[in-house]
Amino acid sequence: MALITTIALGLLATAAGLCLARLVRKGSVADRIVALDTLLVILVSGIAVFSVRRGDDVYLDVLVVTALLGFVGTATVAQYIDKRGTR
Amino acid sequence: MIDFIAATMMLAGASLALIASIGLHRLPDLFSRMHAATKPATLGLVLTLTGVAIALGDLSAGAKLGAVIIFQFVTAPIGAHLIGRAVYRAGTELSPNTSVAESVDAALRGDSQVDGDESRG
């Protein structure tokens, strides 16, 4: 299982790096929030795979909170774009 | 056998996450990028978390992971809808290959006026 989790974490890290590049690259607020949302989804997957690697399920509570916060962030930015426009 | 299923699901989920983030770079406009950000990313998360739940084989872990999966299924479309609607109303350049149905356009813009009147009035 250690090999599998290493490969999976490698794939997820590459994906997170690409999202981060998209986040930092020049773009509108909407582009950035979409990238941030994807980054959070990847982070949740990563923490879950990491908990398999450690054989320990204490990290799983973090997942619930992260998933919740990601949605709140997206909804807030949608409100912001509605008021101020995308830029 | 259980390990094999769990490993396959985790690897498939991680690959889908990678595909989603490649899509974020390669697709031409915001709405097609949102397609990459929501659908493959959600399926990837569901596959990964199911694989993790199988690998851990623990009821309380499975319940937490199940809650996250359900939550993602509920919030991903809502979040994408909120962002997409806000951006469409604010006006953004579309790729020439993106087409918008007249009725959808009218509905979105008509809604916008009502909302605007409410918030400013």
Backbone of each chain as ProteinMPNN parsed JSONL, in Angstrom:
{"seq_chain_A": "MALITTIALGLLATAAGLCLARLVRKGSVADRIVALDTLLVILVSGIAVFSVRRGDDVYLDVLVVTALLGFVGTATVAQYIDKRGTR", "coords_chain_A": {"N_chain_A": [[0.829, -1.218, 0.0], [2.109, 1.141, 0.557], [3.568, 1.89, -1.714], [1.516, 2.408, -3.535], [0.193, 4.566, -2.272], [2.242, 6.416, -2.377], [2.503, 6.853, -5.147], [-0.065, 7.845, -5.699], [-0.095, 10.152, -4.088], [1.938, 11.535, -5.361], [0.784, 12.039, -7.905], [-1.361, 13.644, -7.057], [0.041, 15.767, -5.935], [1.286, 16.857, -8.198], [-1.007, 17.684, -9.556], [-1.96, 19.572, -7.712], [0.114, 21.412, -7.852], [-0.201, 22.358, -10.489], [-2.713, 23.584, -10.235], [-2.065, 25.581, -8.432], [-0.317, 27.076, -9.976], [-2.11, 28.024, -11.843], [-3.618, 29.57, -10.162], [-1.872, 31.594, -9.368], [-1.106, 32.701, -11.75], [-1.76, 35.351, -14.127], [-5.067, 36.421, -14.132], [-8.713, 36.476, -14.013], [-10.775, 37.261, -11.101], [-12.658, 35.24, -10.956], [-11.448, 33.115, -12.339], [-9.43, 32.567, -10.561], [-10.827, 31.778, -8.238], [-12.066, 29.48, -9.095], [-9.833, 27.88, -9.567], [-8.869, 27.766, -6.964], [-10.884, 26.398, -5.667], [-10.704, 23.897, -6.916], [-8.163, 23.256, -6.02], [-8.65, 22.907, -3.304], [-10.291, 20.653, -3.353], [-8.448, 18.788, -4.291], [-6.673, 18.881, -2.184], [-8.236, 17.769, -0.13], [-8.525, 15.145, -1.125], [-5.829, 14.457, -0.98], [-5.23, 14.552, 1.78], [-6.843, 12.458, 2.633], [-5.671, 10.238, 1.314], [-3.201, 10.363, 2.532], [-3.882, 9.681, 5.14], [-4.419, 6.993, 4.83], [-1.861, 6.136, 4.258], [-0.553, 6.604, 6.693], [-2.074, 4.949, 8.186], [-4.007, 5.773, 9.968], [-6.84, 7.317, 11.323], [-7.255, 9.914, 12.279], [-7.003, 12.189, 10.803], [-9.23, 12.561, 9.331], [-11.279, 14.171, 10.244], [-10.486, 16.694, 9.544], [-11.063, 16.767, 6.863], [-13.847, 17.077, 6.613], [-14.251, 19.669, 7.607], [-12.651, 21.156, 5.818], [-13.936, 20.702, 3.366], [-16.371, 21.962, 3.869], [-15.532, 24.663, 4.31], [-14.481, 25.308, 1.816], [-16.736, 25.506, 0.169], [-18.075, 27.68, 1.366], [-16.239, 29.73, 0.835], [-16.347, 29.821, -2.011], [-19.03, 30.602, -2.415], [-19.0, 33.105, -1.206], [-17.212, 34.554, -2.831], [-18.668, 34.504, -5.183], [-20.777, 36.205, -4.516], [-19.29, 38.547, -4.211], [-18.394, 38.951, -6.856], [-20.834, 39.412, -8.06], [-21.469, 41.887, -6.965], [-19.211, 43.611, -7.456], [-18.21, 43.006, -9.961], [-16.284, 41.124, -12.399], [-12.748, 40.862, -12.605]], "CA_chain_A": [[0.0, 0.0, 0.0], [2.974, 2.323, 0.624], [3.891, 2.299, -3.089], [0.305, 2.99, -4.129], [-0.063, 5.904, -1.724], [3.276, 7.319, -2.889], [2.139, 7.24, -6.521], [-1.27, 8.683, -5.651], [0.283, 11.464, -3.559], [2.696, 12.212, -6.414], [-0.186, 12.547, -8.89], [-2.123, 14.735, -6.442], [0.933, 16.915, -5.772], [1.403, 17.481, -9.513], [-2.273, 18.371, -9.811], [-2.017, 20.757, -6.847], [1.058, 22.386, -8.398], [-0.818, 22.98, -11.662], [-3.764, 24.478, -9.747], [-1.403, 26.719, -7.812], [0.183, 27.9, -11.074], [-3.285, 28.701, -12.396], [-4.06, 30.542, -9.15], [-0.941, 32.725, -9.311], [-1.042, 33.291, -13.083], [-2.656, 36.474, -14.344], [-6.401, 35.97, -14.503], [-9.772, 37.184, -13.311], [-11.122, 36.731, -9.785], [-13.398, 33.996, -11.151], [-10.459, 32.081, -12.655], [-8.696, 32.214, -9.349], [-11.64, 31.038, -7.265], [-12.265, 28.131, -9.648], [-8.596, 27.15, -9.306], [-8.758, 27.539, -5.514], [-11.853, 25.356, -5.355], [-10.097, 22.628, -7.345], [-7.033, 22.994, -5.131], [-9.184, 22.373, -2.047], [-10.74, 19.277, -3.615], [-7.235, 17.97, -4.362], [-6.151, 18.816, -0.816], [-9.055, 16.805, 0.601], [-8.095, 13.809, -1.57], [-4.472, 14.216, -0.492], [-5.258, 14.232, 3.214], [-7.432, 11.123, 2.768], [-4.651, 9.251, 0.934], [-2.166, 10.398, 3.566], [-4.328, 8.947, 6.328], [-4.199, 5.565, 4.535], [-0.416, 5.901, 4.354], [-0.21, 6.528, 8.101], [-2.933, 3.963, 8.833], [-4.522, 6.481, 11.127], [-7.959, 8.091, 10.775], [-7.497, 11.182, 12.982], [-6.976, 13.321, 9.865], [-10.457, 12.622, 8.537], [-12.121, 15.301, 10.685], [-10.051, 17.868, 8.783], [-11.695, 16.737, 5.551], [-15.208, 17.62, 6.695], [-14.129, 21.123, 7.762], [-12.115, 21.743, 4.586], [-14.98, 20.675, 2.337], [-17.33, 23.016, 4.225], [-14.95, 25.997, 4.113], [-14.335, 25.55, 0.387], [-18.011, 25.978, -0.384], [-18.34, 29.032, 1.879], [-15.381, 30.636, 0.069], [-16.878, 29.981, -3.362], [-20.277, 31.377, -2.36], [-18.652, 34.491, -0.877], [-16.631, 35.21, -4.002], [-19.754, 34.708, -6.143], [-21.433, 37.444, -4.07], [-18.367, 39.649, -4.511], [-18.42, 39.207, -8.295], [-22.145, 40.005, -8.343], [-21.477, 43.302, -6.562], [-18.124, 44.444, -7.983], [-17.823, 42.625, -11.304], [-15.076, 40.307, -12.472], [-11.636, 41.687, -13.053]], "C_chain_A": [[0.856, 1.258, 0.0], [3.302, 2.837, -0.775], [2.698, 3.015, -3.731], [0.074, 4.402, -3.606], [0.998, 6.89, -2.196], [2.923, 7.807, -4.294], [0.956, 8.195, -6.501], [-0.924, 10.073, -5.138], [1.1, 12.249, -4.581], [1.775, 12.825, -7.457], [-0.925, 13.756, -8.321], [-1.248, 15.967, -6.273], [1.134, 17.629, -7.096], [0.148, 18.292, -9.827], [-2.359, 19.652, -8.99], [-1.066, 21.83, -7.36], [0.471, 23.113, -9.596], [-1.904, 23.967, -11.249], [-3.157, 25.748, -9.178], [-0.876, 27.668, -8.895], [-0.961, 28.693, -11.689], [-3.759, 29.835, -11.47], [-3.198, 31.787, -9.184], [-0.903, 33.463, -10.635], [-2.057, 34.428, -13.212], [-4.025, 35.952, -14.786], [-7.443, 36.73, -13.706], [-9.988, 36.553, -11.93], [-11.787, 35.363, -9.932], [-12.454, 32.845, -11.473], [-9.773, 31.604, -11.393], [-9.559, 31.396, -8.394], [-11.918, 29.628, -7.781], [-11.027, 27.281, -9.381], [-8.472, 26.818, -7.822], [-9.684, 26.414, -5.065], [-11.289, 23.978, -5.721], [-8.948, 22.247, -6.426], [-7.523, 22.396, -3.818], [-9.658, 20.938, -2.214], [-9.538, 18.339, -3.64], [-6.629, 17.805, -2.974], [-6.911, 17.783, 0.015], [-8.668, 15.379, 0.209], [-6.735, 13.469, -0.985], [-4.45, 13.835, 0.975], [-5.81, 12.824, 3.42], [-6.4, 10.044, 2.428], [-3.552, 9.192, 1.995], [-2.588, 9.615, 4.807], [-4.261, 7.432, 6.088], [-2.729, 5.227, 4.719], [0.007, 5.748, 5.813], [-1.014, 5.461, 8.837], [-3.648, 4.515, 10.049], [-5.688, 7.351, 10.644], [-8.234, 9.393, 11.533], [-7.568, 12.363, 12.024], [-8.323, 13.533, 9.191], [-11.389, 13.747, 8.967], [-11.779, 16.561, 9.905], [-10.8, 17.942, 7.455], [-13.065, 17.407, 5.575], [-15.143, 19.144, 6.759], [-13.66, 21.771, 6.467], [-13.179, 21.796, 3.489], [-16.007, 21.768, 2.593], [-16.789, 24.395, 3.884], [-14.8, 26.32, 2.632], [-15.612, 26.095, -0.213], [-18.326, 27.393, 0.077], [-17.515, 30.06, 1.104], [-15.933, 30.894, -1.322], [-18.12, 30.861, -3.364], [-19.979, 32.845, -2.08], [-18.1, 35.219, -2.088], [-17.692, 35.437, -5.074], [-20.524, 35.985, -5.803], [-20.605, 38.659, -4.45], [-18.412, 40.003, -5.99], [-19.744, 39.849, -8.69], [-22.136, 41.493, -8.035], [-20.456, 44.126, -7.318], [-17.752, 44.121, -9.42], [-16.529, 41.841, -11.297], [-13.937, 41.132, -13.043], [-10.346, 40.871, -13.027]], "O_chain_A": [[0.43, 2.31, -0.478], [3.317, 4.044, -1.014], [2.836, 4.059, -4.369], [-0.206, 5.322, -4.375], [0.702, 8.068, -2.396], [3.024, 8.995, -4.6], [0.956, 9.217, -7.186], [-1.4, 11.07, -5.681], [0.984, 13.471, -4.669], [1.948, 13.978, -7.851], [-1.098, 14.766, -9.003], [-1.722, 17.091, -6.443], [1.155, 18.859, -7.14], [0.223, 19.427, -10.298], [-2.776, 20.693, -9.497], [-1.386, 23.018, -7.316], [0.616, 24.329, -9.722], [-2.018, 25.05, -11.824], [-3.66, 26.848, -9.405], [-0.967, 28.888, -8.765], [-0.815, 29.871, -12.015], [-4.224, 30.884, -11.915], [-3.7, 32.903, -9.048], [-0.699, 34.676, -10.675], [-3.067, 34.465, -12.51], [-4.12, 35.138, -15.705], [-7.109, 37.53, -12.831], [-9.469, 35.478, -11.627], [-11.529, 34.447, -9.152], [-12.617, 31.737, -10.961], [-9.564, 30.409, -11.184], [-9.081, 30.427, -7.803], [-11.997, 28.685, -6.994], [-11.138, 26.111, -9.015], [-8.027, 25.729, -7.458], [-9.335, 25.596, -4.214], [-11.382, 23.026, -4.945], [-8.77, 21.076, -6.089], [-6.895, 21.488, -3.274], [-9.457, 20.103, -1.332], [-9.587, 17.238, -3.09], [-6.134, 16.733, -2.626], [-6.311, 17.017, 0.769], [-8.502, 14.512, 1.066], [-6.503, 12.342, -0.546], [-3.742, 12.911, 1.374], [-5.32, 12.079, 4.268], [-6.265, 9.058, 3.153], [-3.039, 8.12, 2.316], [-1.763, 8.966, 5.45], [-4.069, 6.668, 7.034], [-2.384, 4.177, 5.261], [0.819, 4.883, 6.143], [-0.689, 5.104, 9.97], [-3.865, 3.81, 11.035], [-5.541, 8.058, 9.647], [-9.339, 9.928, 11.44], [-8.115, 13.413, 12.363], [-8.543, 14.561, 8.55], [-12.195, 14.228, 8.171], [-12.645, 17.393, 9.633], [-11.133, 19.026, 6.977], [-13.405, 18.194, 4.691], [-15.884, 19.832, 6.057], [-14.191, 22.802, 6.055], [-13.311, 22.793, 2.779], [-16.465, 22.427, 1.66], [-17.473, 25.203, 3.256], [-14.969, 27.47, 2.228], [-15.582, 27.033, -1.01], [-18.789, 28.218, -0.711], [-18.017, 31.128, 0.754], [-15.988, 32.039, -1.771], [-18.258, 31.754, -4.2], [-20.622, 33.731, -2.644], [-18.468, 36.364, -2.351], [-17.641, 36.433, -5.796], [-20.88, 36.756, -6.695], [-21.126, 39.661, -4.939], [-18.461, 41.177, -6.357], [-19.779, 40.727, -9.552], [-22.733, 42.28, -8.769], [-20.772, 45.222, -7.781], [-17.036, 44.9, -10.048], [-15.769, 41.878, -10.33], [-14.158, 42.009, -13.878], [-9.282, 41.386, -13.371]]}, "seq_chain_B": "MIDFIAATMMLAGASLALIASIGLHRLPDLFSRMHAATKPATLGLVLTLTGVAIALGDLSAGAKLGAVIIFQFVTAPIGAHLIGRAVYRAGTELSPNTSVAESVDAALRGDSQVDGDESRG", "coords_chain_B": {"N_chain_B": [[-7.411, -8.757, -2.361], [-9.328, -6.814, -1.587], [-7.516, -4.77, -1.038], [-6.495, -4.399, -3.587], [-8.727, -3.375, -4.987], [-9.127, -0.994, -3.531], [-6.682, 0.314, -4.021], [-6.776, 0.64, -6.819], [-8.954, 2.377, -7.028], [-8.042, 4.632, -5.626], [-5.837, 5.397, -7.216], [-7.103, 5.89, -9.663], [-8.741, 8.034, -8.905], [-6.823, 9.962, -8.168], [-5.593, 10.334, -10.647], [-7.714, 11.458, -12.071], [-7.961, 13.877, -10.712], [-5.581, 15.053, -11.507], [-6.065, 15.251, -14.267], [-8.171, 17.077, -14.182], [-6.834, 19.381, -13.282], [-5.071, 19.808, -15.34], [-6.903, 20.429, -17.283], [-7.736, 22.913, -16.322], [-5.7, 24.541, -17.186], [-5.652, 24.197, -19.958], [-8.118, 24.639, -21.209], [-10.26, 26.914, -23.031], [-12.041, 29.105, -22.116], [-13.658, 30.681, -19.227], [-15.996, 29.26, -18.588], [-15.711, 26.746, -19.72], [-13.469, 25.985, -18.318], [-14.568, 25.818, -15.805], [-16.087, 23.574, -16.145], [-14.057, 21.641, -16.232], [-13.143, 21.957, -13.659], [-15.186, 21.178, -11.973], [-16.549, 18.68, -12.72], [-14.653, 16.378, -13.376], [-13.048, 16.7, -11.111], [-14.787, 16.319, -8.967], [-15.637, 13.649, -9.414], [-13.154, 12.431, -9.183], [-12.557, 12.978, -6.497], [-14.61, 11.533, -5.227], [-13.993, 8.889, -6.024], [-11.406, 8.611, -4.903], [-11.924, 8.969, -2.145], [-13.715, 6.873, -1.664], [-12.028, 4.716, -2.185], [-10.181, 5.14, -0.109], [-11.85, 4.773, 2.107], [-12.441, 2.06, 1.787], [-9.876, 1.002, 2.07], [-9.209, 1.74, 4.692], [-11.23, 0.472, 6.067], [-12.996, 0.885, 8.209], [-15.729, 1.648, 10.259], [-16.399, 4.2, 11.379], [-14.603, 5.872, 10.103], [-15.463, 5.461, 7.481], [-17.995, 6.611, 7.67], [-17.407, 9.342, 8.06], [-16.029, 9.89, 5.668], [-18.049, 9.311, 3.872], [-19.816, 11.372, 4.515], [-18.347, 13.586, 3.628], [-18.29, 13.015, 0.887], [-21.039, 13.138, 0.189], [-21.49, 15.785, 0.853], [-19.82, 17.091, -0.975], [-21.064, 16.369, -3.367], [-23.415, 17.793, -3.081], [-22.605, 20.495, -2.802], [-20.79, 21.146, -4.903], [-22.148, 21.497, -7.498], [-23.807, 23.641, -6.76], [-22.02, 25.669, -6.006], [-20.619, 25.993, -8.438], [-22.702, 26.852, -10.036], [-23.373, 29.304, -8.795], [-20.987, 30.812, -9.169], [-20.778, 30.717, -11.985], [-23.148, 32.015, -12.812], [-22.837, 34.578, -11.653], [-20.521, 35.459, -12.979], [-21.341, 35.394, -15.637], [-23.327, 37.329, -15.685], [-21.829, 39.566, -14.951], [-20.369, 39.822, -17.197], [-18.139, 38.499, -19.419], [-15.389, 37.615, -21.547], [-16.18, 35.272, -24.055], [-15.095, 32.145, -25.39], [-14.886, 31.699, -28.946], [-15.995, 29.287, -29.597], [-17.831, 28.733, -27.681], [-21.242, 28.561, -27.181], [-24.295, 30.243, -26.426], [-27.548, 29.601, -25.425], [-30.377, 31.463, -26.537], [-32.611, 31.7, -24.833], [-31.576, 31.031, -22.361], [-29.72, 33.041, -21.992], [-31.446, 35.271, -21.919], [-32.929, 34.656, -19.625], [-30.958, 34.702, -17.633], [-30.054, 37.363, -17.76], [-32.428, 38.769, -17.359], [-33.111, 38.01, -14.764], [-31.0, 39.19, -13.463], [-31.576, 41.945, -13.565], [-33.836, 42.15, -11.912], [-32.743, 41.304, -9.498], [-30.803, 43.295, -9.17], [-32.392, 45.607, -8.862], [-33.621, 45.007, -6.477], [-31.461, 44.943, -4.676], [-30.452, 47.479, -4.839], [-32.578, 49.124, -4.358]], "CA_chain_B": [[-8.453, -8.3, -3.308], [-9.822, -5.536, -1.075], [-6.439, -3.808, -1.244], [-6.396, -4.1, -5.022], [-9.828, -2.463, -5.336], [-8.862, 0.311, -2.916], [-5.56, 0.939, -4.722], [-7.241, 1.083, -8.139], [-9.818, 3.559, -6.897], [-7.23, 5.793, -5.253], [-5.037, 5.844, -8.364], [-8.012, 6.488, -10.647], [-9.156, 9.333, -8.38], [-5.702, 10.902, -8.265], [-5.411, 10.672, -12.067], [-8.777, 12.393, -12.476], [-7.605, 15.192, -10.166], [-4.541, 15.602, -12.388], [-6.73, 15.638, -15.521], [-8.928, 18.305, -13.922], [-5.988, 20.573, -13.191], [-4.567, 20.079, -16.696], [-8.007, 21.121, -17.94], [-7.756, 24.313, -15.893], [-4.736, 25.294, -17.986], [-5.749, 24.044, -21.404], [-9.413, 24.993, -21.793], [-10.146, 28.303, -23.496], [-12.669, 30.205, -21.379], [-13.972, 30.381, -17.828], [-17.066, 28.277, -18.405], [-15.177, 25.4, -19.977], [-12.577, 25.654, -17.199], [-15.407, 25.387, -14.688], [-16.435, 22.179, -16.427], [-12.93, 20.812, -15.783], [-12.927, 22.071, -12.216], [-16.248, 20.564, -11.179], [-16.922, 17.281, -12.957], [-13.607, 15.375, -13.083], [-12.531, 16.847, -9.749], [-15.732, 15.678, -8.047], [-15.55, 12.192, -9.577], [-11.874, 12.028, -8.619], [-12.673, 12.994, -5.027], [-15.469, 10.423, -4.811], [-13.236, 7.647, -6.19], [-10.326, 8.553, -3.916], [-12.445, 8.791, -0.79], [-14.242, 5.513, -1.564], [-10.863, 3.847, -2.052], [-9.635, 5.315, 1.241], [-12.775, 4.136, 3.048], [-12.245, 0.604, 1.671], [-8.554, 0.661, 2.605], [-9.215, 1.856, 6.158], [-12.126, -0.591, 6.518], [-13.42, 1.239, 9.552], [-17.066, 2.22, 10.074], [-16.45, 5.633, 11.681], [-13.899, 6.535, 9.001], [-16.355, 5.407, 6.337], [-19.088, 7.575, 7.847], [-16.881, 10.695, 7.805], [-15.747, 10.026, 4.234], [-19.35, 9.378, 3.207], [-20.353, 12.72, 4.714], [-17.628, 14.494, 2.724], [-18.737, 12.739, -0.491], [-22.378, 13.702, 0.014], [-21.364, 17.232, 0.897], [-19.244, 17.539, -2.239], [-22.088, 16.223, -4.399], [-24.418, 18.851, -2.944], [-22.091, 21.861, -2.923], [-20.055, 21.434, -6.145], [-22.992, 22.142, -8.507], [-24.317, 24.931, -6.285], [-20.924, 26.624, -6.113], [-20.357, 26.265, -9.849], [-23.823, 27.645, -10.532], [-23.247, 30.671, -8.27], [-19.876, 31.486, -9.85], [-21.101, 30.864, -13.398], [-24.175, 33.038, -12.992], [-22.269, 35.881, -11.329], [-19.574, 35.861, -14.021], [-22.068, 35.65, -16.889], [-23.984, 38.639, -15.545], [-20.82, 40.624, -14.929], [-19.86, 39.942, -18.553], [-16.767, 38.029, -19.577], [-15.274, 37.224, -22.954], [-16.361, 33.844, -24.271], [-14.405, 31.571, -26.54], [-15.801, 31.648, -30.102], [-16.646, 27.976, -29.665], [-18.867, 28.624, -26.661], [-22.484, 29.188, -27.619], [-25.251, 30.407, -25.339], [-28.919, 29.608, -25.921], [-31.031, 32.758, -26.333], [-33.516, 31.687, -23.68], [-30.751, 31.023, -21.153], [-29.175, 34.389, -21.886], [-32.525, 36.162, -21.482], [-33.281, 34.337, -18.234], [-29.895, 35.16, -16.738], [-30.003, 38.827, -17.723], [-33.669, 39.245, -16.751], [-32.929, 37.781, -13.326], [-30.004, 40.146, -12.993], [-32.228, 43.239, -13.361], [-34.687, 42.051, -10.73], [-31.847, 41.272, -8.346], [-30.165, 44.601, -9.029], [-33.378, 46.535, -8.313], [-33.842, 44.683, -5.059], [-30.333, 45.263, -3.811], [-30.184, 48.917, -4.815], [-33.795, 49.87, -4.014]], "C_chain_B": [[-9.02, -6.951, -2.896], [-8.789, -4.436, -1.32], [-6.333, -3.4, -2.7], [-7.483, -3.118, -5.453], [-9.551, -1.071, -4.797], [-7.758, 1.042, -3.672], [-5.996, 1.46, -6.087], [-8.068, 2.35, -8.027], [-9.007, 4.793, -6.533], [-6.436, 6.323, -6.432], [-5.926, 6.494, -9.42], [-8.438, 7.876, -10.197], [-8.056, 10.363, -8.499], [-5.465, 11.305, -9.713], [-6.472, 11.658, -12.532], [-8.504, 13.79, -11.939], [-6.555, 15.855, -11.047], [-5.148, 16.07, -13.706], [-7.486, 16.946, -15.337], [-8.004, 19.514, -13.908], [-5.283, 20.85, -14.518], [-5.637, 20.85, -17.473], [-8.066, 22.594, -17.571], [-6.79, 25.16, -16.72], [-5.089, 25.312, -19.454], [-7.052, 24.581, -21.991], [-9.521, 26.503, -21.995], [-10.86, 29.37, -22.659], [-13.192, 29.73, -20.023], [-14.991, 29.258, -17.686], [-16.585, 26.867, -18.705], [-14.184, 25.004, -18.886], [-13.376, 25.207, -15.984], [-15.873, 23.951, -14.874], [-15.32, 21.254, -15.934], [-12.819, 20.825, -14.265], [-13.982, 21.33, -11.419], [-16.398, 19.068, -11.451], [-15.806, 16.275, -12.69], [-13.104, 15.48, -11.654], [-13.462, 16.166, -8.749], [-15.659, 14.154, -8.159], [-14.247, 11.674, -8.991], [-11.932, 11.962, -7.108], [-13.488, 11.804, -4.546], [-14.714, 9.094, -4.908], [-12.155, 7.514, -5.121], [-10.873, 8.244, -2.533], [-13.057, 7.396, -0.614], [-13.104, 4.518, -1.391], [-10.273, 3.915, -0.659], [-10.525, 4.62, 2.266], [-12.609, 2.613, 3.008], [-10.927, 0.205, 2.319], [-8.54, 0.721, 4.124], [-10.125, 0.801, 6.777], [-12.695, -0.377, 7.903], [-14.749, 1.984, 9.43], [-17.084, 3.727, 10.317], [-15.71, 6.433, 10.606], [-14.796, 6.578, 7.772], [-17.472, 6.423, 6.435], [-18.61, 8.987, 7.558], [-16.646, 10.907, 6.319], [-17.046, 10.107, 3.44], [-19.967, 10.753, 3.327], [-19.675, 13.704, 3.77], [-18.093, 14.289, 1.289], [-20.101, 13.365, -0.743], [-22.301, 15.228, -0.037], [-20.816, 17.771, -0.423], [-20.272, 17.442, -3.368], [-23.12, 17.336, -4.318], [-23.826, 20.211, -3.286], [-21.402, 22.145, -4.256], [-20.96, 22.061, -7.217], [-23.505, 23.503, -8.061], [-23.238, 26.004, -6.429], [-20.651, 27.005, -7.557], [-21.464, 27.124, -10.435], [-23.708, 29.094, -10.089], [-22.175, 31.448, -9.022], [-20.237, 31.751, -11.31], [-22.115, 31.966, -13.642], [-23.611, 34.433, -12.751], [-21.361, 36.366, -12.451], [-20.306, 36.184, -15.31], [-22.753, 37.009, -16.839], [-22.981, 39.766, -15.599], [-20.242, 40.836, -16.324], [-18.417, 39.507, -18.606], [-16.623, 37.587, -21.01], [-15.373, 35.708, -23.058], [-15.487, 33.407, -25.42], [-15.383, 31.527, -27.715], [-16.539, 30.319, -30.198], [-17.719, 27.787, -28.606], [-20.119, 29.305, -27.167], [-23.457, 29.214, -26.45], [-26.642, 30.433, -25.939], [-29.581, 30.93, -25.564], [-31.852, 32.778, -25.053], [-32.73, 31.723, -22.375], [-30.201, 32.417, -20.899], [-30.219, 35.35, -21.329], [-32.85, 35.933, -20.006], [-32.236, 34.889, -17.278], [-29.899, 36.676, -16.625], [-31.253, 39.396, -17.068], [-33.605, 39.14, -15.24], [-32.061, 38.868, -12.713], [-30.658, 41.486, -12.67], [-33.068, 43.222, -12.093], [-33.826, 42.107, -9.469], [-31.245, 42.632, -8.077], [-31.113, 45.595, -8.402], [-33.573, 46.287, -6.836], [-32.704, 45.194, -4.194], [-30.103, 46.767, -3.738], [-31.374, 49.708, -4.285], [-34.01, 49.933, -2.523]], "O_chain_B": [[-9.18, -6.054, -3.723], [-9.123, -3.33, -1.746], [-6.113, -2.232, -3.022], [-7.219, -2.16, -6.18], [-9.716, -0.08, -5.509], [-7.869, 2.239, -3.938], [-5.641, 2.573, -6.476], [-7.913, 3.28, -8.818], [-9.25, 5.877, -7.064], [-6.357, 7.533, -6.643], [-5.563, 7.515, -10.005], [-8.494, 8.8, -11.008], [-8.308, 11.505, -8.884], [-5.171, 12.467, -9.996], [-6.179, 12.582, -13.291], [-8.776, 14.781, -12.617], [-6.618, 17.056, -11.307], [-4.804, 17.138, -14.212], [-7.457, 17.818, -16.205], [-8.346, 20.561, -14.459], [-4.931, 21.995, -14.8], [-5.336, 21.786, -18.214], [-8.406, 23.432, -18.405], [-7.026, 26.35, -16.933], [-4.863, 26.311, -20.137], [-7.084, 24.944, -23.167], [-8.949, 27.28, -21.23], [-10.317, 30.463, -22.505], [-13.171, 28.539, -19.715], [-14.884, 28.414, -16.797], [-16.987, 25.909, -18.045], [-14.064, 23.823, -18.558], [-12.942, 24.339, -15.226], [-16.035, 23.204, -13.909], [-15.581, 20.226, -15.308], [-12.446, 19.823, -13.656], [-13.713, 20.894, -10.299], [-16.377, 18.268, -10.516], [-15.984, 15.389, -11.854], [-12.767, 14.467, -11.041], [-13.007, 15.519, -7.806], [-15.623, 13.45, -7.15], [-14.22, 10.609, -8.375], [-11.426, 11.02, -6.499], [-13.116, 11.14, -3.579], [-14.779, 8.27, -3.996], [-11.998, 6.458, -4.51], [-10.361, 7.371, -1.832], [-12.936, 6.798, 0.456], [-13.182, 3.601, -0.574], [-9.904, 2.892, -0.083], [-10.031, 3.962, 3.181], [-12.632, 1.952, 4.046], [-10.854, -0.799, 3.029], [-7.939, -0.132, 4.777], [-9.849, 0.293, 7.864], [-12.861, -1.32, 8.676], [-14.881, 2.864, 8.581], [-17.71, 4.464, 9.555], [-16.13, 7.53, 10.24], [-14.885, 7.604, 7.098], [-17.864, 7.029, 5.438], [-19.305, 9.756, 6.894], [-17.004, 11.945, 5.763], [-17.149, 10.858, 2.47], [-20.567, 11.258, 2.378], [-20.336, 14.557, 3.177], [-18.274, 15.256, 0.549], [-20.307, 14.038, -1.753], [-22.956, 15.872, -0.856], [-21.292, 18.787, -0.929], [-20.344, 18.324, -4.224], [-23.646, 17.779, -5.339], [-24.462, 21.003, -3.982], [-21.425, 23.289, -4.71], [-20.577, 23.075, -7.801], [-23.628, 24.419, -8.873], [-23.504, 27.106, -6.91], [-20.472, 28.18, -7.875], [-21.203, 28.021, -11.237], [-23.914, 30.011, -10.884], [-22.397, 32.579, -9.456], [-20.035, 32.854, -11.819], [-21.964, 32.761, -14.57], [-23.861, 35.357, -13.525], [-21.412, 37.534, -12.837], [-19.947, 37.133, -16.007], [-22.759, 37.749, -17.822], [-23.234, 40.803, -16.212], [-19.69, 41.898, -16.613], [-17.564, 40.072, -17.922], [-17.612, 37.219, -21.644], [-14.763, 34.964, -22.291], [-15.174, 34.192, -26.315], [-16.582, 31.339, -27.509], [-17.598, 30.242, -30.82], [-18.443, 26.792, -28.628], [-20.088, 30.477, -27.541], [-23.448, 28.328, -25.596], [-26.901, 31.202, -26.864], [-29.396, 31.462, -24.47], [-31.804, 33.739, -24.285], [-33.147, 32.355, -21.404], [-30.206, 32.916, -19.774], [-29.95, 36.129, -20.414], [-33.023, 36.88, -19.24], [-32.57, 35.47, -16.246], [-29.763, 37.221, -15.529], [-31.181, 40.371, -16.319], [-33.994, 40.062, -14.524], [-32.329, 39.387, -11.63], [-30.354, 42.101, -11.647], [-33.022, 44.159, -11.296], [-34.118, 42.832, -8.519], [-31.173, 43.083, -6.934], [-30.72, 46.351, -7.513], [-33.677, 47.22, -6.04], [-32.919, 45.79, -3.138], [-29.627, 47.283, -2.727], [-31.211, 50.834, -3.814], [-34.988, 50.524, -2.065]]}, "name": "protein", "num_of_chains": 2, "seq": "MALITTIALGLLATAAGLCLARLVRKGSVADRIVALDTLLVILVSGIAVFSVRRGDDVYLDVLVVTALLGFVGTATVAQYIDKRGTRMIDFIAATMMLAGASLALIASIGLHRLPDLFSRMHAATKPATLGLVLTLTGVAIALGDLSAGAKLGAVIIFQFVTAPIGAHLIGRAVYRAGTELSPNTSVAESVDAALRGDSQVDGDESRG"}
